[in-house]
Amino acid sequence: MGVSIEPWSEGDLPLLERLLGDPAMMVHLGGPETAEKIAERHARYLTGADREPQFRIVDDGEPVGWVGYWERTWRDREAYETGWSVLPAHQGRGIAGRATAQALEHARAAGRRRFVHAFPSVENPASNAICAKLGFTLLEACEFEFPPGSTLLCNDWQLDLLAPVDGGA
């Protein structure tokens, strides 16, 4: 069966709670989100499917994480931003990279933006390695506000969706 991505659905709230409510999972993202914020995010994931698709990551039939992309303006240019998260018991096996590659193919097919950015913390070697493996270019370290009111030092990775794909993940 392997790793696949499926559109986010109503039943995915418990998965999101496990991903975003766990302090260990959110160590590089300013700490866990409140139950209220997670519910708000879940509602956004359900309603934004056309312009900002979010996906459940499935490994051999089991939901193990989330990946998605959304439209944003960055450095005065319209682009996508992407992010991902995989439950601790499933990390270290390449799941996040394979799922993110699938989400990037979805973004490429959508054809609305040329560039996609990822902003992993400079202190998150695993997510930075995924960006490098998938062919992103490291542009710079930058301060990034997330969650609102909190500043993180992140790497700005950029991928040109029009560039040839080399098979990365």
N, C-alpha and C positions, 0 to 999 in steps of 0.2 A: 504493500500500500504506500508507505513512505509519507513524506511531508507534503501537505497541500494547504491551500488557503481557501476559506469559504466566507461568503458575505456575513457580516456581523448580524446577529439575530436577537430577538427578544430574550431568548433563553441564555444568553451569554453574560448576563449580569454577574452571576456567581464567579465566573472566570475572571472578569474584570476586578471584582472585589479581591480575589486572591492575588492578582497582579499588582494592583495599585494601593491596596490597603496594608500590605506587608512591609514593615520597615526595612527588612533586608533587600527586598526587591526595589525599593525606592531610594536606596542609599545614595545613588548618583543623581537623583532628581529632586532633591529638597525634602525628602521624607514622604511618608504615606499620605494619601489623600483621605479626606473625611468621607464617611458613608454618603453624605449629601452630595459632595463633589463627584464621587464615583457614579452616583445615580444620574447626575446632570450630564456627565461625560457619556454614559451609556445611552441616554436619550439623544444626544448629539450624534453619536455613531449610528443610531437607527435612522435618523432623519436626514443625514448628510450623504447618503450612499451615492447619489449621482455625481456630486462635485468633490466630495471628500471621502472616498471609500475606505472603510475599515474592515479588517478581516480577522476571523478567528484562525489561529494556526492549529492544524490537526496533524498529529503524528500517529500513524497506524490506527486511525479511527478515534483517537483520544484528543480532546481539546487541550492544548498545552501552552497557548500564548495568543498574542495579538500582534498584528502589523497593519500599518495603514499609511496613507499619505493625504495631504490636504494642501489647499492653495494658500499662499501667503505672499506678501511683498517683502523682499529682502534686498537691502542695498539698492532701493528704488527700482527693483525689477520684479516682475511677476514670476513666481516659481512655485514648485511644490516643496513641501517639507515632508520627511518620512521619519517614522519611528517604529520601534518593535520592543517586545518584551516576552520572555519565555520563562515559565515556572522553573524554580531552582532544580527540581528533580530531573528536568529535561535539558538543562544547559550543558554546554561543552560537547555537544554531538553534532553541531553544524545546523541545527534546526532553524535558528534565527536567520542565518545566512541564506539558506535555501528558501525560506518563506519570504524574506525581503526581496530576493531575486524575482520571485513570482509577482510580488506587489509592484516592483519596478517595471516588469513586463506589462502589467495592467496599466500603469501610468504612461508607459511608452505608447501603448495602443490607444489610450484616451486622446493623446495628441494635443492636449491643451497648453502644455508648458514644455519648454525645452530643457530646463534645468530642474534638478531635484537636489535639495540640501538635507543633510543630516547633521545634528548638533550634539553628539555625545560629549559627556563630561571629559575633560582632559585626564581625569582620574579613572576612566572606565576603559581599560585596555581591551576587553572583549568586544565592545561595540565599535571602538576605533578600528580593531582588526577586521571586523565585518565590512566596514566602509572601504578599507584598503583592498580587501579580497574581491569586493564587488566592482572595483574599478573607479571609485570616487577619487577625486583629487583633493588633497588637503590644502585649503586656501590659507587658513590662519586660525589662531586661537582668538576667541572673542568672548566678551561678557554677554550673557544671555539671561533674560529675565524669565525664570521658571522655578517654582510657581510664581504667580504675580506677587511682587513685593520682595522676591528673593533673587539674588544674582548668582549665577553659576559661571565658572570659566569652562567654556566648551570649545571643541574644535569645530570649525566650519568646513565640512566636507561637501563637495559639489560633484554631481554626476550629470554629464551631458546626455540626455535621452536620445539625441540624434546620432551619437557616436556609435560605431560598430560594437556589438556585444561579443565579448571573448569567452563567455561561458562561466566566468567567475566562481560562483558558489557551486 
